[in-house]
Amino acid sequence: MSIKIRFCEKNKGKGKVVRRLEEEFPELNIKIKSCVKQCGCCRDMPVAVVDKVKVTGRDGDDLYSKIVEIVQRDLAAA
């Protein structure tokens, strides 16, 4: 699996999401970058870039759920 997930270091709520993803899916390529060029969203809500696609959530739990949905869909397709 080569799913790339990127988080901005300044985005609030990313820590819990990153920890949960690393525990549940240790094979994922997860990195916290200095910027993921989603500044408009990054200020207002939890955001990640999953394989170059922006994913946002109302809160960290919502973002986590959306990322897991993408990962599971990709795993099923593989």
C-alpha positions as CSV (number, residue, x, y, z in Angstrom):
1,M,0.0,0.0,0.0
2,S,1.4,3.4,-0.9
3,I,-1.2,5.8,0.4
4,K,0.5,9.1,1.3
5,I,-1.1,11.2,4.0
6,R,0.3,14.7,4.8
7,F,-0.6,17.0,7.7
8,C,0.4,20.6,8.3
9,E,2.3,21.1,11.5
10,K,0.2,24.2,12.3
11,N,-3.1,22.5,11.9
12,K,-5.0,22.0,15.1
13,G,-6.1,18.5,16.1
14,K,-3.7,16.6,13.9
15,G,-1.8,14.9,16.7
16,K,-4.6,12.7,17.8
17,V,-5.5,11.8,14.2
18,V,-1.9,11.0,13.3
19,R,-1.4,8.8,16.4
20,R,-4.6,6.8,15.7
21,L,-3.8,6.3,12.1
22,E,-0.2,5.2,12.9
23,E,-1.5,2.7,15.5
24,E,-4.3,1.3,13.2
25,F,-2.4,1.4,9.9
26,P,1.4,1.3,10.5
27,E,2.0,0.7,6.8
28,L,0.7,4.1,5.8
29,N,3.1,6.8,4.6
30,I,2.2,9.6,7.1
31,K,4.2,12.8,7.5
32,I,3.7,16.1,9.2
33,K,5.0,18.8,6.9
34,S,5.7,22.5,7.6
35,C,3.0,23.3,5.1
36,V,0.6,21.3,2.8
37,K,-0.6,24.4,0.9
38,Q,-4.1,24.3,2.2
39,C,-3.9,27.5,4.3
40,G,-7.5,28.6,3.8
41,C,-8.8,25.3,5.2
42,C,-6.0,24.7,7.6
43,R,-6.8,27.8,9.7
44,D,-10.5,26.8,10.1
45,M,-10.7,23.0,10.4
46,P,-8.8,19.8,10.6
47,V,-7.3,19.0,7.1
48,A,-5.1,16.4,5.6
49,V,-3.9,15.7,2.1
50,V,-4.5,12.0,1.1
51,D,-2.8,11.1,-2.2
52,K,-2.8,14.8,-3.2
53,V,-6.5,15.2,-2.5
54,K,-7.7,17.5,0.3
55,V,-9.7,15.9,3.1
56,T,-11.4,18.1,5.7
57,G,-13.4,17.3,8.8
58,R,-15.6,19.2,11.3
59,D,-13.2,18.0,14.0
60,G,-10.4,15.5,14.5
61,D,-12.7,12.5,14.8
62,D,-14.5,13.4,11.6
63,L,-11.3,13.8,9.7
64,Y,-10.0,10.5,11.1
65,S,-13.2,8.8,10.0
66,K,-13.0,10.2,6.5
67,I,-9.3,9.2,6.1
68,V,-10.1,5.6,7.3
69,E,-12.9,5.4,4.8
70,I,-10.5,6.3,2.0
71,V,-7.9,3.8,3.2
72,Q,-10.3,1.0,3.6
73,R,-11.7,1.7,0.1
74,D,-8.2,1.6,-1.4
75,L,-7.4,-1.6,0.5
76,A,-10.6,-3.3,-0.9
77,A,-9.7,-2.2,-4.4
78,A,-6.1,-3.5,-4.2
